[in-house]
Amino acid sequence: MRILNVVVLLFFSGNILLSAATTVSGSCPLNDAYDHFRTDHSLRPAGWSFYVTDITANEPIIAHNIHQRLLPASTQKLITTASALMLLGHDHRYETHLEYDGNINRRGVLEGNLYIRGSGDPTLGSVSLSDTLSLNDVFSQWHQSLKAAGITKVSGHIIADERIFDHEMVPRRWLWGHLGNHYGAGASGLTVMENSYTVYLAAGEALGAPAEVVSTDPVIPGLSFINELSTGPSNSGDQVHIFGPPYQQERRLTGTVPLGTINYAVKGSMPDPPKFIADAFKVYLGGQGIETGGETSTYRALEADGLIASDNRKILSTWHSPYLFDIIYRANTASINTYTENLLKTIGHYSLGQGTTEAGLNATIDLWDSLDVRSSQWRLHDGSGLSAYNRLSAHQLMSVMEAASRHPSFGVLLNSLPLAGYSGSIAHHFRGSHSEGVLRAKSGTLSNVLAYAGYTPMQNGHLAAFVIIVNDYDGSPVSMRNKMIRLLDTIILYHEN
C-alpha cells in the first residue's frame, strides 16, 4: 500500500505550503460566498444542495438541503469507483483469453473453434491509457500464440464468449436519446475500443444541404445509417445525434454538420462489440495467411439459435489489462461511462456471482451498509450516473466520501479525480484561483444538471470534502458553472470565526 500513502502525502504537502502562504482576516470567505450564492435568482426554481465537511475533524462546515434526493449525474462515479477499489483491490487486472477446442492435426489445422473469452475488461483495444495498446497489438499477440502452437489454419468458427456479463449492454433506465451515442455505449463482457467507433461526415456546399457519411473507424461489418443530416452554420459544433439500441446494426443520424467540414468526426456506440472483435480477428488472421473456414459468432447469438458451444477448451494466450488504479484514473478523469458500467457489473460478478447491473448495485449497497453508510436509501439505476432516474442526496454522497477517505485505497481514488486547472472536466476551470493545482473534484453534467464532489485542503491544514448539486436552474450552464466554481474556490480559504 506504499503507493497509496505517497499520493496522500503529496496532496497534503501542497496543503502545508498553501497554509503557510495564505492569510485571511475578517469574515470567512466561504460563508460570504455561500450567502451570495444562495440568494442568486437562478436558483429560485432549482432543487439544490451544498455540503462541506472538515473530514479531518469530522465536523460539518456548511450543510444546505443535504437530505433532498437530487439527480447526481457523473458525481455518482465516485461511488462506483470507490466500491471497485474496496471490493476488487487497486491491483486487480482483467484477463482476456484466446482459447480453442478440438485438436491440432499434423498439418497444423485446428479441427475445432477459436474462442475469445472476456472478463469485462473496459480497456481492451483502447489506446487511451499509457499502457494499453491498439486492437492490432492484441491481435498480434494472439497470432504469435497460434504460430507457437503450430496452427496454420482453423477449420471451425471464431466465437466471442462474453458470458461473464449478461446481454443487457445498457441499463434499463437509460433514455432512448442516449443510445447510439458514444456515452451510451454500455458494458459488455467483451468490451472493445470502449465500445465506440467514429463516423466521419462531410457537410454539403450550402446551409441546409444534405451532409454525407464518408467512413467509419473502425469499419464495422453490417453497420448502416439512415442519414437525415443537413448542413449547419460554420463553427456550429457537434449537433449530430446517433440513435440505435444495442445489437441493431442500423443507426439513424440526425442534426447538422458544420458548413465547410469534410471529415467531421462524431463518436457513436458500437452495436455489438463481441461480434465486432470476432469479425476483426478473422480479418486480421486472413491478412496473416491463416485461413478460418467457419463463421464468426457470439454466445448471445448461439443461445438465440439454441446452440451450445464447448467449454472443453485450452488457453492459447492471455491478455492482461492495466491495473485497476489506472482504469479508475481514466474512469474518473475522462468520465467514461463504459468504464464504470463495466466496473459495476464486475463488482456484481465477483461479489454475488452475477455480472449484471442489478447485482453490482446490490453488492455496492452491501458494501456501504457494512461501513455504516445508509446506502439502502439510494435510488440508483446504473454505475455512471447517466440515468435520468437516479436520485442521491448530498448527505448520502458525502457519507461515501468520508468513509472512502478512511480506507487504504483513498490515495488512488483521490488521485483519479480531475485536478483543478490541469485535468479532466476542470482542466480549464479554477485557473489563477486559490484552488488551482490543489482541489480535486468529479463533475457531473446532464440537461439542466450540474454537480461537483471532491476534496480540497483548507487553510487550517485539514482536508475538506464537498458536494454541490444543482438541478433545474435558470440561466445557461456556463453561467451556473462559473458561480459554482467561485463558491468552491473559497473552501480552501476556510477558517473558523
C-alpha positions as CSV (number, residue, x, y, z in Angstrom):
1,M,0.0,0.0,0.0
2,R,3.0,2.3,-0.1
3,I,1.9,3.9,-3.4
4,L,-1.4,5.0,-1.8
5,N,0.4,6.7,1.1
6,V,2.7,8.5,-1.2
7,V,-0.2,10.0,-3.1
8,V,-1.9,11.2,0.0
9,L,1.4,12.7,1.3
10,L,1.9,14.6,-1.9
11,F,-1.6,16.0,-1.6
12,F,-1.1,17.2,1.9
13,S,2.4,18.6,1.1
14,G,0.7,21.1,-1.2
15,N,-1.8,21.9,1.6
16,I,1.0,22.6,4.0
17,L,2.6,25.1,1.6
18,L,-0.7,26.8,1.0
19,S,-1.4,27.2,4.7
20,A,2.0,28.8,5.2
21,A,1.5,31.2,2.4
22,T,-2.2,32.2,2.9
23,T,-3.6,34.6,5.5
24,V,-7.2,35.5,5.9
25,S,-8.6,38.2,8.1
26,G,-12.1,39.4,8.8
27,S,-15.2,37.5,7.7
28,C,-14.9,33.9,6.3
29,P,-14.7,33.9,2.5
30,L,-16.6,30.6,2.3
31,N,-19.5,31.8,4.4
32,D,-19.7,35.1,2.4
33,A,-19.6,33.3,-0.9
34,Y,-22.3,30.8,0.3
35,D,-24.5,33.7,1.4
36,H,-24.1,35.3,-2.0
37,F,-24.7,32.1,-3.9
38,R,-27.9,31.0,-2.2
39,T,-29.6,34.3,-3.0
40,D,-28.8,34.1,-6.7
41,H,-32.0,34.4,-8.8
42,S,-31.0,31.4,-11.0
43,L,-31.6,29.1,-8.0
44,R,-35.2,30.2,-7.4
45,P,-36.8,27.2,-9.3
46,A,-33.9,24.9,-8.6
47,G,-33.5,21.9,-6.3
48,W,-30.0,22.2,-4.9
49,S,-27.8,21.2,-2.0
50,F,-24.4,22.2,-0.8
51,Y,-22.4,20.3,1.8
52,V,-18.9,20.9,3.1
53,T,-17.3,18.8,5.8
54,D,-14.0,19.0,7.6
55,I,-13.3,15.3,7.4
56,T,-10.0,15.6,9.3
57,A,-12.0,16.9,12.3
58,N,-15.2,15.1,11.4
59,E,-17.2,18.3,11.6
60,P,-19.7,19.8,9.1
61,I,-18.9,23.3,7.9
62,I,-21.9,24.1,5.7
63,A,-25.0,21.9,5.2
64,H,-27.8,23.2,2.9
65,N,-30.7,21.0,1.9
66,I,-28.4,17.9,2.3
67,H,-31.2,15.3,2.6
68,Q,-33.1,16.1,-0.6
69,R,-32.5,13.4,-3.3
70,L,-31.3,15.0,-6.5
71,L,-30.0,13.9,-9.8
72,P,-26.2,13.5,-9.2
73,A,-25.1,12.9,-12.8
74,S,-21.5,11.7,-13.1
75,T,-20.6,12.5,-9.4
76,Q,-22.1,9.1,-8.9
77,K,-18.9,7.6,-10.5
78,L,-17.3,8.3,-7.1
79,I,-19.4,5.6,-5.6
80,T,-18.8,3.0,-8.3
81,T,-15.0,3.6,-8.4
82,A,-14.6,3.7,-4.7
83,S,-16.6,0.5,-4.4
84,A,-14.4,-1.2,-7.1
85,L,-11.2,-0.2,-5.3
86,M,-12.5,-1.6,-2.0
87,L,-14.0,-4.8,-3.4
88,L,-11.6,-5.7,-6.1
89,G,-8.3,-4.1,-4.9
90,H,-6.2,-1.4,-6.6
91,D,-4.0,-4.1,-8.3
92,H,-6.9,-6.1,-9.8
93,R,-6.4,-6.9,-13.5
94,Y,-8.8,-8.3,-16.1
95,E,-7.8,-11.2,-18.3
96,T,-9.0,-11.9,-21.9
97,H,-8.2,-15.4,-23.1
98,L,-7.8,-16.8,-26.6
99,E,-8.8,-20.4,-26.4
100,Y,-9.5,-23.4,-28.6
101,D,-11.4,-26.7,-28.6
102,G,-10.8,-29.7,-30.8
103,N,-7.4,-30.9,-32.0
104,I,-4.5,-29.7,-34.0
105,N,-3.6,-32.2,-36.7
106,R,-0.2,-32.9,-38.2
107,R,-0.8,-30.4,-41.0
108,G,-1.3,-27.6,-38.4
109,V,-5.0,-27.4,-39.0
110,L,-7.1,-26.7,-35.9
111,E,-10.0,-29.1,-36.2
112,G,-12.1,-27.0,-33.9
113,N,-13.1,-23.5,-32.9
114,L,-11.3,-20.4,-31.6
115,Y,-12.8,-18.6,-28.6
116,I,-12.2,-15.1,-27.3
117,R,-13.3,-15.2,-23.7
118,G,-13.8,-11.9,-22.0
119,S,-13.8,-10.9,-18.3
120,G,-15.4,-7.5,-18.7
121,D,-12.1,-5.5,-19.3
122,P,-13.2,-2.0,-20.2
123,T,-9.7,-1.2,-21.7
124,L,-9.3,-4.0,-24.3
125,G,-8.2,-2.4,-27.6
126,S,-8.2,1.1,-26.2
127,V,-5.3,3.4,-26.8
128,S,-6.5,5.9,-24.2
129,L,-4.3,4.6,-21.3
130,S,-0.5,4.8,-21.4
131,D,0.0,1.0,-21.0
132,T,-2.8,-0.2,-23.3
133,L,-2.3,-1.0,-26.9
134,S,-4.3,-0.9,-30.1
135,L,-6.5,-3.9,-31.0
136,N,-4.0,-4.8,-33.7
137,D,-1.4,-5.2,-31.0
138,V,-3.7,-7.5,-29.1
139,F,-4.3,-9.5,-32.3
140,S,-0.6,-9.7,-32.9
141,Q,0.0,-11.3,-29.5
142,W,-2.8,-13.8,-30.2
143,H,-1.4,-14.5,-33.7
144,Q,2.0,-15.3,-32.2
145,S,0.4,-17.8,-29.8
146,L,-1.3,-19.5,-32.8
147,K,2.1,-19.8,-34.5
148,A,3.7,-21.1,-31.3
149,A,1.0,-23.8,-31.2
150,G,1.7,-24.7,-34.8
151,I,-1.7,-23.6,-36.0
152,T,-1.7,-22.6,-39.7
153,K,-5.5,-23.0,-40.4
154,V,-8.7,-23.0,-38.4
155,S,-11.4,-25.3,-39.7
156,G,-14.1,-24.1,-37.3
157,H,-15.6,-20.8,-36.1
158,I,-14.3,-17.8,-34.2
159,I,-16.7,-17.4,-31.2
160,A,-16.8,-14.4,-28.8
161,D,-17.5,-15.6,-25.3
162,E,-19.0,-12.6,-23.4
163,R,-20.9,-14.7,-20.8
164,I,-19.3,-13.2,-17.7
165,F,-21.9,-10.4,-18.0
166,D,-25.5,-10.5,-19.1
167,H,-26.5,-9.4,-22.5
168,E,-28.2,-6.2,-21.4
169,M,-25.5,-3.8,-22.5
170,V,-27.2,-0.7,-21.3
171,P,-29.1,-0.2,-18.0
172,R,-32.9,-0.4,-18.4
173,R,-33.4,3.2,-17.1
174,W,-31.2,4.9,-19.7
175,L,-33.1,7.2,-22.1
176,W,-33.5,6.4,-25.8
177,G,-31.7,9.7,-26.8
178,H,-28.5,8.4,-25.1
179,L,-28.4,5.1,-27.0
180,G,-26.3,5.2,-30.2
181,N,-24.1,8.0,-28.9
182,H,-20.7,7.0,-27.5
183,Y,-21.5,8.0,-24.0
184,G,-24.4,5.5,-24.1
185,A,-22.3,2.5,-25.2
186,G,-22.9,0.5,-22.0
187,A,-21.0,-2.6,-20.9
188,S,-20.2,-6.0,-22.4
189,G,-18.3,-9.0,-21.1
190,L,-16.2,-8.4,-24.3
191,T,-15.9,-4.6,-24.4
192,V,-13.6,-3.5,-27.1
193,M,-12.3,0.0,-28.0
194,E,-14.5,1.4,-25.3
195,N,-17.5,0.1,-27.3
196,S,-17.3,3.1,-29.6
197,Y,-16.5,4.0,-33.2
198,T,-16.0,7.2,-35.1
199,V,-18.2,8.2,-38.1
200,Y,-16.7,10.8,-40.4
201,L,-19.1,13.2,-42.1
202,A,-18.9,15.8,-44.9
203,A,-21.1,18.9,-44.9
204,G,-22.9,20.0,-48.0
205,E,-22.0,23.0,-50.1
206,A,-24.6,25.3,-48.6
207,L,-26.7,25.8,-45.4
208,G,-29.5,23.2,-45.3
209,A,-27.9,20.9,-47.9
210,P,-27.7,17.2,-47.1
211,A,-24.5,16.1,-45.3
212,E,-22.8,12.8,-46.2
213,V,-21.4,9.8,-44.3
214,V,-17.7,9.4,-45.5
215,S,-16.5,6.5,-43.5
216,T,-16.2,4.9,-40.1
217,D,-13.2,3.9,-37.9
218,P,-13.1,1.1,-37.3
219,V,-15.0,-0.5,-40.2
220,I,-17.9,-2.4,-38.6
221,P,-19.3,-5.2,-40.9
222,G,-23.1,-4.8,-41.4
223,L,-23.3,-1.3,-39.9
224,S,-25.6,1.0,-41.9
225,F,-27.0,4.5,-41.5
226,I,-30.4,6.2,-42.1
227,N,-28.9,9.6,-42.9
228,E,-31.1,12.6,-42.1
229,L,-28.2,15.0,-41.6
230,S,-28.1,18.5,-43.1
231,T,-25.5,21.3,-43.2
232,G,-25.5,23.8,-40.3
233,P,-23.6,27.1,-39.9
234,S,-19.8,27.2,-39.8
235,N,-18.3,26.5,-36.4
236,S,-21.6,25.4,-35.0
237,G,-20.0,22.4,-33.2
238,D,-21.3,18.9,-32.7
239,Q,-25.0,18.9,-33.4
240,V,-25.2,15.3,-34.6
241,H,-27.3,12.7,-32.8
242,I,-27.0,9.0,-33.4
243,F,-29.9,6.7,-32.5
244,G,-29.9,3.0,-32.2
245,P,-30.0,0.3,-29.5
246,P,-27.5,-2.4,-28.8
247,Y,-27.3,-5.3,-31.3
248,Q,-29.1,-3.3,-34.0
249,Q,-26.8,-2.7,-36.9
250,E,-28.9,0.2,-38.4
251,R,-28.2,3.7,-37.0
252,R,-30.2,6.9,-37.6
253,L,-28.3,10.1,-37.9
254,T,-30.0,13.5,-37.3
255,G,-28.8,17.0,-36.8
256,T,-26.3,19.2,-38.6
257,V,-22.7,19.1,-39.7
258,P,-20.8,22.5,-39.7
259,L,-20.5,24.1,-43.1
260,G,-17.0,23.7,-44.6
261,T,-16.1,20.4,-42.9
262,I,-15.2,17.4,-45.0
263,N,-14.1,14.8,-42.3
264,Y,-16.1,15.9,-39.3
265,A,-15.7,13.2,-36.6
266,V,-18.5,12.1,-34.3
267,K,-18.4,9.1,-31.9
268,G,-21.1,6.5,-31.7
269,S,-21.8,3.4,-29.7
270,M,-20.7,0.1,-31.3
271,P,-23.8,-2.1,-31.8
272,D,-22.3,-5.5,-30.9
273,P,-18.8,-5.3,-29.6
274,P,-18.3,-9.1,-29.1
275,K,-19.3,-9.8,-32.8
276,F,-17.1,-6.9,-33.9
277,I,-14.0,-8.4,-32.2
278,A,-14.7,-11.8,-33.6
279,D,-15.1,-10.3,-37.1
280,A,-12.0,-8.2,-36.8
281,F,-9.8,-11.1,-35.6
282,K,-11.0,-13.2,-38.6
283,V,-10.0,-10.4,-41.0
284,Y,-6.6,-10.0,-39.2
285,L,-5.8,-13.7,-39.3
286,G,-6.6,-13.7,-43.0
287,G,-4.2,-10.9,-43.6
288,Q,-1.5,-13.0,-41.8
289,G,-2.2,-16.0,-44.0
290,I,-4.2,-18.0,-41.5
291,E,-7.4,-19.3,-43.1
292,T,-10.5,-19.7,-41.0
293,G,-13.1,-21.9,-42.6
294,G,-16.0,-21.2,-40.3
295,E,-18.1,-18.2,-39.4
296,T,-17.9,-15.7,-36.5
297,S,-20.5,-15.7,-33.7
298,T,-21.1,-14.7,-30.1
299,Y,-22.6,-16.6,-27.2
300,R,-25.7,-14.4,-27.3
301,A,-26.2,-15.4,-30.9
302,L,-25.6,-19.0,-30.2
303,E,-28.0,-19.0,-27.3
304,A,-30.7,-17.4,-29.5
305,D,-30.3,-20.2,-32.0
306,G,-30.4,-22.8,-29.3
307,L,-26.8,-23.9,-29.8
308,I,-24.2,-24.7,-27.1
309,A,-20.5,-24.2,-27.6
310,S,-18.0,-26.4,-26.0
311,D,-16.5,-25.5,-22.6
312,N,-13.7,-28.1,-23.0
313,R,-11.0,-25.7,-24.2
314,K,-7.4,-24.9,-23.8
315,I,-5.9,-21.5,-23.4
316,L,-3.6,-20.2,-26.2
317,S,-2.9,-16.7,-24.8
318,T,-4.0,-14.4,-22.1
319,W,-4.2,-10.6,-22.4
320,H,-3.9,-8.6,-19.2
321,S,-5.5,-5.3,-18.6
322,P,-3.8,-2.3,-16.9
323,Y,-4.1,-2.4,-13.1
324,L,-7.3,-1.2,-11.6
325,F,-5.8,2.0,-10.3
326,D,-5.1,3.1,-13.9
327,I,-8.6,2.1,-15.0
328,I,-10.1,4.1,-12.1
329,Y,-8.0,7.1,-13.1
330,R,-9.4,7.1,-16.7
331,A,-12.9,6.4,-15.5
332,N,-13.0,9.5,-13.3
333,T,-10.6,11.9,-15.1
334,A,-12.2,11.3,-18.5
335,S,-15.7,10.4,-17.1
336,I,-16.1,7.3,-19.3
337,N,-19.5,5.8,-18.7
338,T,-18.5,2.5,-20.3
339,Y,-15.7,2.0,-17.7
340,T,-18.0,2.5,-14.7
341,E,-20.7,0.3,-16.1
342,N,-18.2,-2.5,-16.7
343,L,-16.8,-1.9,-13.2
344,L,-20.3,-2.2,-11.7
345,K,-21.0,-5.5,-13.4
346,T,-17.6,-6.7,-12.4
347,I,-18.5,-6.0,-8.8
348,G,-21.7,-8.0,-9.2
349,H,-19.8,-10.9,-10.7
350,Y,-17.1,-11.1,-8.1
351,S,-19.4,-10.4,-5.1
352,L,-22.6,-12.1,-6.0
353,G,-21.7,-14.3,-9.0
354,Q,-23.9,-12.3,-11.4
355,G,-22.4,-9.9,-13.9
356,T,-25.5,-7.7,-14.0
357,T,-26.2,-4.1,-13.2
358,E,-28.7,-5.1,-10.5
359,A,-26.1,-7.4,-8.8
360,G,-23.5,-4.7,-9.0
361,L,-25.8,-2.2,-7.3
362,N,-26.8,-4.8,-4.6
363,A,-23.2,-5.6,-3.9
364,T,-22.4,-1.9,-3.7
365,I,-25.2,-1.4,-1.2
366,D,-24.0,-4.3,0.9
367,L,-20.5,-2.8,1.0
368,W,-21.6,0.7,2.1
369,D,-24.1,-0.7,4.6
370,S,-21.3,-2.6,6.2
371,L,-19.5,0.7,6.6
372,D,-22.5,2.3,8.3
373,V,-23.5,4.3,5.2
374,R,-27.3,4.1,4.7
375,S,-27.0,3.1,1.1
376,S,-30.3,1.1,1.0
377,Q,-32.0,4.5,0.7
378,W,-30.3,5.3,-2.6
379,R,-32.3,5.4,-5.8
380,L,-29.6,4.4,-8.3
381,H,-30.0,2.5,-11.6
382,D,-26.5,2.4,-13.1
383,G,-22.9,2.9,-12.3
384,S,-22.1,6.0,-14.3
385,G,-24.8,8.5,-13.4
386,L,-26.3,8.7,-16.9
387,S,-29.8,7.5,-15.9
388,A,-32.2,10.4,-15.5
389,Y,-33.9,8.3,-12.8
390,N,-31.0,8.3,-10.4
391,R,-31.6,10.1,-7.1
392,L,-29.0,10.7,-4.4
393,S,-28.7,13.2,-1.6
394,A,-25.6,15.3,-0.8
395,H,-25.6,13.6,2.6
396,Q,-25.6,10.1,1.1
397,L,-22.7,11.0,-1.3
398,M,-20.8,12.8,1.5
399,S,-21.1,9.7,3.7
400,V,-19.5,7.6,1.0
401,M,-16.7,10.2,0.5
402,E,-16.0,10.3,4.3
403,A,-15.9,6.5,4.5
404,A,-13.7,6.3,1.4
405,S,-11.2,8.8,3.0
406,R,-10.6,6.3,5.8
407,H,-9.9,3.3,3.5
408,P,-6.3,2.4,2.5
409,S,-7.3,2.9,-1.2
410,F,-8.1,6.6,-0.7
411,G,-4.9,7.7,-2.3
412,V,-5.8,6.0,-5.6
413,L,-9.4,7.4,-5.5
414,L,-8.1,10.9,-4.7
415,N,-5.5,10.8,-7.5
416,S,-8.1,9.7,-10.0
417,L,-10.2,12.9,-9.6
418,P,-9.6,15.7,-12.0
419,L,-7.2,18.3,-10.7
420,A,-8.3,22.0,-10.8
421,G,-6.8,23.8,-13.7
422,Y,-5.0,20.8,-15.0
423,S,-7.0,17.7,-15.9
424,G,-10.4,16.3,-16.8
425,S,-13.6,18.4,-16.8
426,I,-12.0,21.1,-14.6
427,A,-8.8,21.4,-16.7
428,H,-9.9,24.8,-17.9
429,H,-11.5,26.0,-14.7
430,F,-10.0,27.4,-11.4
431,R,-7.0,28.8,-13.3
432,G,-5.4,31.6,-11.5
433,S,-7.5,30.8,-8.4
434,H,-6.6,29.7,-4.9
435,S,-7.7,26.1,-5.8
436,E,-5.6,25.7,-8.9
437,G,-3.4,22.6,-8.7
438,V,-4.9,21.6,-5.3
439,L,-8.6,21.0,-5.4
440,R,-9.8,17.6,-6.9
441,A,-13.3,17.1,-8.0
442,K,-15.6,14.8,-10.1
443,S,-18.0,16.8,-12.0
444,G,-21.5,15.8,-13.2
445,T,-23.4,17.3,-16.2
446,L,-26.7,16.4,-17.7
447,S,-29.5,18.5,-19.2
448,N,-30.2,21.3,-16.5
449,V,-28.0,19.4,-14.0
450,L,-24.6,20.5,-12.7
451,A,-22.7,18.9,-9.8
452,Y,-19.3,18.6,-8.2
453,A,-18.0,16.3,-5.5
454,G,-14.4,16.2,-4.3
455,Y,-11.7,17.1,-1.8
456,T,-9.5,20.1,-1.1
457,P,-7.1,21.1,1.7
458,M,-8.0,24.1,3.8
459,Q,-6.1,26.9,5.5
460,N,-6.2,25.2,8.8
461,G,-4.3,22.2,7.4
462,H,-7.4,19.9,7.4
463,L,-8.9,18.1,4.5
464,A,-12.4,19.2,3.3
465,A,-14.9,17.1,1.3
466,F,-17.6,18.9,-0.6
467,V,-20.7,18.1,-2.6
468,I,-22.8,20.6,-4.6
469,I,-25.7,19.5,-6.8
470,V,-27.9,21.9,-8.7
471,N,-31.0,20.6,-10.6
472,D,-33.4,22.6,-12.8
473,Y,-31.7,26.0,-12.5
474,D,-32.5,29.1,-14.6
475,G,-29.9,30.5,-17.0
476,S,-27.1,29.0,-19.0
477,P,-25.0,26.1,-17.9
478,V,-21.9,28.2,-18.3
479,S,-23.2,30.9,-16.0
480,M,-24.2,28.4,-13.3
481,R,-21.0,26.5,-13.6
482,N,-19.0,29.7,-13.1
483,K,-21.0,30.6,-10.0
484,M,-20.4,27.2,-8.5
485,I,-16.7,27.3,-9.2
486,R,-16.4,30.7,-7.5
487,L,-18.1,29.2,-4.4
488,L,-16.0,26.1,-4.4
489,D,-12.8,28.1,-4.7
490,T,-13.4,29.7,-1.3
491,I,-13.4,26.3,0.6
492,I,-9.6,26.3,0.6
493,L,-9.7,29.7,2.5
494,Y,-11.9,28.4,5.3
495,H,-11.1,29.4,8.8
496,E,-13.1,29.3,12.0
497,N,-14.7,32.6,13.0
